[in-house]
Amino acid sequence: MGIGSFAALRLRAQLYALIRAYFAERQVLEVETPVLSAAGNTEPNIESFSTTFSGHVDAGARERWLRTSPEYPLKRLLAAGIGDCYELGRVFRNGEAGGRHNPEFTMLEWYRVGWDHRRLMQETVALVEAALAMVGRRAELVVTSYRQLFLDELGIDPVHAAIDELHAPLAEFGVDPAGLGHDDWLDLLITHKLQPAFPRDRITVIHDYPASQCALARIRPGEPPLAERFELYLGRYELANGYYELNDAAEQRARFERDNARRRERSLREIPLDENLLGVLDALPDCAGVALGVERLLMCLADTDAIADVLAFPFSEA
């Protein structure tokens, strides 16, 4: 480990102290939840690690999943009445290793009771601005809706555009269209055309996504209906993903089951649903939550494109 790694570890410690002070000042409680669970993440684009418990069968399900985020247990605490809370801890995603990804990384996730996604956007921006100030930097802020971003930058209406209109700007990349739907093409336009053009010293917040990209967010009725969620970028890096949280257990179960149906279509393994979460989700208070990738933020603070530069030891050396 070189001197650069020591500097990165000191920067991480400094960021953790800032995060904890930030939430202590706002009376948001730090909690710790299980890393191993009997249920996993059904999201088709995320793969989980699993392991097997070898102890007594009465202890519970033998197969356990390493969490991809602390979202489900945090929501169970919220449903039980804990109030505003956050967790800063390790999460795990299988297959995600490379220059900008590590299979284990740190996520900051927090929830604000009685807030919607618009209010939480402001707090997330303020935290990122505080982190930038820690290293003597400032950033311009641009807030836009998902639809307006596509109209302004690409001249495309993401709600009504035909698939052929979405293909055209991506022709140079030679994308194989097999199995790709409308939302897949929209995602590719963000990652290949929009995101790379975001300026280094700009915080870009995109809100109100197509209803088909609702994930765990509420859908606001209208024409078109919109998913009440946001994403925050610093430069070209996506740092945070937030929602005005869904608290309808039947709807959430249906979404999980749709995820598993997509998994079957892709010949991926189905993931057991989190029945502990579904059993209490109707009691979840109205709230907004957001997850922020700590390594991504550290990469921006250290001005590096390599995740290895902000880790003590990357996956290849772990």
Rosetta blueprint (number, residue, H / E / L):
1 M L
2 G L
3 I H
4 G H
5 S H
6 F H
7 A H
8 A H
9 L H
10 R H
11 L H
12 R H
13 A H
14 Q H
15 L H
16 Y H
17 A H
18 L H
19 I H
20 R H
21 A H
22 Y H
23 F H
24 A H
25 E H
26 R L
27 Q L
28 V L
29 L E
30 E E
31 V L
32 E L
33 T L
34 P L
35 V L
36 L E
37 S E
38 A L
39 A L
40 G L
41 N L
42 T L
43 E L
44 P L
45 N L
46 I L
47 E L
48 S L
49 F L
50 S E
51 T E
52 T E
53 F L
54 S L
55 G L
56 H L
57 V H
58 D H
59 A H
60 G L
61 A L
62 R L
63 E E
64 R E
65 W E
66 L E
67 R L
68 T L
69 S L
70 P L
71 E H
72 Y H
73 P H
74 L H
75 K H
76 R H
77 L H
78 L H
79 A H
80 A L
81 G L
82 I L
83 G L
84 D L
85 C E
86 Y E
87 E E
88 L E
89 G E
90 R E
91 V E
92 F E
93 R L
94 N L
95 G L
96 E L
97 A L
98 G L
99 G L
100 R L
101 H L
102 N L
103 P L
104 E E
105 F E
106 T E
107 M E
108 L E
109 E E
110 W E
111 Y E
112 R E
113 V E
114 G L
115 W L
116 D L
117 H H
118 R H
119 R H
120 L H
121 M H
122 Q H
123 E H
124 T H
125 V H
126 A H
127 L H
128 V H
129 E H
130 A H
131 A H
132 L H
133 A H
134 M H
135 V L
136 G L
137 R L
138 R L
139 A L
140 E E
141 L E
142 V E
143 V E
144 T E
145 S E
146 Y H
147 R H
148 Q H
149 L H
150 F H
151 L H
152 D H
153 E H
154 L H
155 G L
156 I L
157 D L
158 P L
159 V L
160 H L
161 A L
162 A L
163 I H
164 D H
165 E H
166 L H
167 H H
168 A H
169 P H
170 L H
171 A H
172 E H
173 F H
174 G L
175 V L
176 D L
177 P L
178 A L
179 G L
180 L L
181 G L
182 H H
183 D H
184 D H
185 W H
186 L H
187 D H
188 L H
189 L H
190 I H
191 T H
192 H H
193 K H
194 L H
195 Q H
196 P H
197 A H
198 F L
199 P L
200 R L
201 D L
202 R E
203 I E
204 T E
205 V E
206 I E
207 H E
208 D E
209 Y E
210 P E
211 A H
212 S H
213 Q H
214 C L
215 A L
216 L L
217 A E
218 R L
219 I E
220 R E
221 P L
222 G L
223 E L
224 P L
225 P L
226 L E
227 A E
228 E E
229 R E
230 F E
231 E E
232 L E
233 Y E
234 L E
235 G L
236 R L
237 Y E
238 E E
239 L E
240 A E
241 N E
242 G E
243 Y E
244 Y E
245 E E
246 L L
247 N L
248 D L
249 A H
250 A H
251 E H
252 Q H
253 R H
254 A H
255 R H
256 F H
257 E H
258 R H
259 D H
260 N H
261 A H
262 R H
263 R H
264 R H
265 E H
266 R L
267 S L
268 L L
269 R L
270 E L
271 I L
272 P L
273 L L
274 D L
275 E H
276 N H
277 L H
278 L H
279 G L
280 V L
281 L H
282 D H
283 A H
284 L L
285 P L
286 D L
287 C E
288 A E
289 G E
290 V E
291 A E
292 L E
293 G E
294 V H
295 E H
296 R H
297 L H
298 L H
299 M H
300 C H
301 L H
302 A H
303 D L
304 T L
305 D L
306 A L
307 I H
308 A H
309 D H
310 V H
311 L L
312 A L
313 F L
314 P L
315 F H
316 S H
317 E H
318 A L
